[in-house]
Amino acid sequence: MPELEPTTNQRPVALPGFDAEATAVVGIGLGLTGLALGLRPRLAPATLALTALAAALFRNPRRIPPDEPRTIFAIADGRLQGVREVYEHRFVHSDCLRITTIIGPLDVPICRSPVAGRVAYLEHIDGEHRPLRALQAPERNQRLYIGIETVWGPVLLAIIAAPLGRWLRCETTQGATITPGTRIASVRFGGQVDLYIQRDVLDPLVAPGERMFAGQSRLGVVVV
C-alpha cells in the first residue's frame, strides 16, 4: 500500500493535491465559465483564470519527509527571512534561535510539523492586520502558537497572519502525537512562521533568501 501523508485531521479529498474546500470553488468557477460561454464568450477566459487562481489558494500537495530523525524540517512554503537569537518566554523559556519564513499570498497555505513529538501548548490569538514588515506585527497580528515537546526539548511554532491572510486555522489538538510533515495549520493569502528552538540544540543549515518547502526543506540538524 502507498504511504499515507501524516495528518491529525483526516478529511475527504475529491481533487488530488487540493483541500476538500477546493471542490466547491472549482465547481462554482466552472459553472460561471460555462454560463459566460453561453452568454458572453469573451468573458469565459477571465472566469476560467479566476477559477484557477482561486483553486491555487487551496493547494495541498502530498509531502512525505525523508526519514531523518535529527533533522528539523520547514514548517511552510515560502522564503526564509533569517535566523536570530532571542529569548522565548511563552513555551520554551530559554535563549533560542528564531527561524523566520515568509509565506507569499500564492504559496501553498499548509503548515506542517517540523519535528516529531507531542502537542503540549496551543494558543490562537485574534489580533490586528498589520503589514508583516511592521516591527510589532508578530506580536499584534492574528496568530497561532503551537508548542511541541520532543525527546530532546521543546519547540514553539508561531504562525502569523498577513493583512490579507485572515483565514488562519489550527488543524491539530492538544495532546496530539505528530510526526514531521504532519499537517497542523493553514493560513491563506500569506503570512509568517517562526520556529523557536533552544540555541544550543540546532545546527542551522539555511541562509536568508532560500526557498522553503514544508516537510521537505531542511532547516537544521539537532546536535544534542
C-alpha positions as CSV (number, residue, x, y, z in Angstrom):
1,M,0.0,0.0,0.0
2,P,1.2,3.6,-0.7
3,E,2.5,5.5,2.3
4,L,-0.1,8.0,3.6
5,E,0.6,11.6,4.2
6,P,0.6,12.3,8.0
7,T,-2.2,14.5,9.3
8,T,-4.1,14.9,12.6
9,N,-7.4,15.8,10.8
10,Q,-8.3,13.4,8.0
11,R,-10.8,15.0,5.6
12,P,-12.2,13.5,2.3
13,V,-10.5,15.0,-0.7
14,A,-12.2,15.0,-4.1
15,L,-9.4,16.6,-6.1
16,P,-6.0,15.1,-5.5
17,G,-3.5,17.7,-4.5
18,F,-6.1,20.1,-3.2
19,D,-8.1,20.7,0.0
20,A,-11.6,19.4,0.2
21,E,-12.9,23.1,0.0
22,A,-11.4,23.4,-3.5
23,T,-14.2,21.2,-4.9
24,A,-16.8,23.8,-4.3
25,V,-14.6,26.6,-5.6
26,V,-13.7,24.8,-8.8
27,G,-17.3,23.7,-9.3
28,I,-18.7,27.3,-9.0
29,G,-15.9,28.6,-11.2
30,L,-16.5,26.1,-13.9
31,G,-20.2,26.8,-13.7
32,L,-19.7,30.5,-14.2
33,T,-17.3,29.8,-17.1
34,G,-20.0,27.7,-18.8
35,L,-22.5,30.5,-18.2
36,A,-20.1,33.0,-19.7
37,L,-19.6,30.8,-22.7
38,G,-23.3,30.8,-23.4
39,L,-23.9,34.5,-22.7
40,R,-20.7,36.4,-23.2
41,P,-17.9,34.1,-24.6
42,R,-15.3,36.9,-24.3
43,L,-15.6,36.7,-20.5
44,A,-15.0,33.0,-20.4
45,P,-11.2,33.2,-20.3
46,A,-11.4,35.7,-17.4
47,T,-13.7,33.5,-15.3
48,L,-11.5,30.4,-16.0
49,A,-8.4,32.3,-15.0
50,L,-10.1,33.4,-11.8
51,T,-11.2,29.9,-11.1
52,A,-7.6,28.6,-11.5
53,L,-6.3,31.4,-9.2
54,A,-8.9,30.6,-6.5
55,A,-8.1,26.9,-6.7
56,A,-4.4,27.7,-6.2
57,L,-5.2,29.0,-2.8
58,F,-6.4,25.5,-1.8
59,R,-3.4,23.6,-3.0
60,N,-2.4,20.7,-0.7
61,P,0.5,18.7,-2.3
62,R,1.4,15.4,-0.8
63,R,4.5,15.7,1.3
64,I,6.4,12.8,2.9
65,P,9.5,14.0,4.7
66,P,12.7,11.9,4.5
67,D,13.3,9.5,7.4
68,E,15.9,11.7,9.2
69,P,15.0,11.8,13.0
70,R,17.5,14.5,13.8
71,T,16.5,16.9,11.0
72,I,14.3,19.9,11.6
73,F,12.1,20.5,8.5
74,A,10.5,23.6,7.1
75,I,7.0,24.5,8.6
76,A,5.7,26.2,5.5
77,D,6.4,27.0,1.8
78,G,7.9,30.4,1.4
79,R,11.1,32.4,1.5
80,L,13.4,32.2,4.6
81,Q,13.9,35.6,6.0
82,G,16.5,35.0,8.6
83,V,17.8,33.4,11.8
84,R,18.1,35.4,15.0
85,E,19.0,34.7,18.7
86,V,16.1,35.7,21.0
87,Y,14.7,34.8,24.4
88,E,11.4,32.9,24.1
89,H,9.1,33.4,27.1
90,R,5.9,31.7,26.1
91,F,6.7,28.0,26.0
92,V,10.5,27.2,25.6
93,H,11.6,29.7,28.3
94,S,15.1,29.8,27.1
95,D,17.5,31.5,24.7
96,C,16.5,30.4,21.3
97,L,17.2,30.5,17.6
98,R,14.2,32.1,15.8
99,I,14.0,30.9,12.2
100,T,11.5,33.0,10.2
101,T,9.9,32.1,6.9
102,I,7.6,34.5,4.9
103,I,4.7,32.8,3.2
104,G,3.6,34.6,-0.1
105,P,0.0,35.1,-1.0
106,L,0.1,32.4,-3.6
107,D,2.3,30.0,-1.8
108,V,0.8,26.6,-0.6
109,P,-1.1,27.6,2.6
110,I,-0.5,24.4,4.5
111,C,1.7,24.5,7.7
112,R,3.4,21.2,8.8
113,S,5.2,20.0,11.9
114,P,8.9,20.3,11.6
115,V,9.6,17.6,14.2
116,A,8.2,14.5,15.9
117,G,6.6,15.0,19.3
118,R,3.5,15.8,21.3
119,V,1.5,19.0,21.0
120,A,1.8,20.4,24.6
121,Y,0.7,24.0,24.0
122,L,-1.9,25.7,21.8
123,E,-3.0,29.3,21.7
124,H,-4.9,31.2,19.0
125,I,-5.0,35.0,19.4
126,D,-7.3,37.2,17.3
127,G,-5.3,40.4,16.6
128,E,-4.7,43.2,14.1
129,H,-3.9,43.0,10.4
130,R,-0.6,45.0,10.1
131,P,1.8,44.5,7.3
132,L,4.4,41.8,8.2
133,R,7.2,44.3,7.7
134,A,5.8,46.3,10.6
135,L,8.0,45.9,13.7
136,Q,5.2,44.9,16.0
137,A,3.2,42.7,13.6
138,P,4.5,39.4,15.1
139,E,3.1,40.4,18.5
140,R,-0.1,42.3,17.3
141,N,-1.5,40.4,14.3
142,Q,-3.8,37.4,14.4
143,R,-1.5,34.4,15.3
144,L,-1.4,30.8,16.4
145,Y,1.1,29.3,18.8
146,I,1.9,25.6,18.8
147,G,4.3,24.2,21.3
148,I,5.7,20.7,20.7
149,E,7.6,18.5,23.3
150,T,10.3,16.4,21.6
151,V,12.7,13.8,23.0
152,W,15.4,16.5,23.0
153,G,13.4,19.5,24.3
154,P,10.6,22.0,23.5
155,V,9.9,23.7,20.2
156,L,7.5,26.6,19.6
157,L,5.9,27.5,16.3
158,A,4.3,30.9,15.8
159,I,2.1,31.2,12.7
160,I,1.2,34.9,12.0
161,A,-1.4,36.1,9.5
162,A,-0.6,38.7,6.9
163,P,-3.0,41.6,6.4
164,L,-5.0,39.6,3.8
165,G,-4.3,36.2,5.5
166,R,-7.3,36.3,7.8
167,W,-8.1,32.6,7.3
168,L,-5.8,31.2,10.0
169,R,-6.9,27.8,11.2
170,C,-5.4,25.4,13.7
171,E,-5.6,21.7,12.5
172,T,-4.2,19.9,15.4
173,T,-5.2,19.3,19.0
174,Q,-3.7,19.5,22.5
175,G,-2.0,16.2,23.3
176,A,-1.8,15.0,19.7
177,T,1.2,12.9,18.8
178,I,2.7,14.2,15.5
179,T,5.5,13.3,13.1
180,P,7.5,15.5,10.7
181,G,5.3,16.7,7.9
182,T,2.0,16.3,9.8
183,R,-0.5,19.0,8.8
184,I,-1.0,21.3,11.8
185,A,-2.5,24.5,10.4
186,S,-3.4,26.6,7.3
187,V,-3.0,30.3,6.6
188,R,-4.3,31.6,3.3
189,F,-3.2,34.8,1.4
190,G,0.2,34.9,3.1
191,G,1.7,35.0,6.5
192,Q,4.8,34.4,8.5
193,V,6.0,31.4,10.5
194,D,8.6,31.5,13.3
195,L,10.3,28.4,14.7
196,Y,11.8,28.8,18.2
197,I,14.3,26.2,19.3
198,Q,16.9,26.2,22.1
199,R,20.1,27.9,20.9
200,D,22.5,25.1,21.6
201,V,20.2,22.3,20.2
202,L,20.3,23.2,16.5
203,D,23.0,23.5,13.8
204,P,21.2,25.7,11.2
205,L,21.6,24.7,7.5
206,V,19.8,27.7,5.9
207,A,20.6,31.2,4.8
208,P,18.3,34.3,4.2
209,G,16.6,34.2,0.9
210,E,16.4,30.5,0.5
211,R,13.2,28.9,-0.9
212,M,11.5,26.6,1.7
213,F,9.1,23.8,1.1
214,A,7.1,22.5,4.1
215,G,8.0,19.0,5.2
216,Q,10.9,18.8,2.6
217,S,13.4,21.6,3.2
218,R,15.9,21.1,6.0
219,L,16.2,24.0,8.5
220,G,18.9,22.3,10.5
221,V,20.2,19.3,12.4
222,V,19.8,18.5,16.2
223,V,23.2,18.3,17.8
224,V,22.4,17.1,21.3
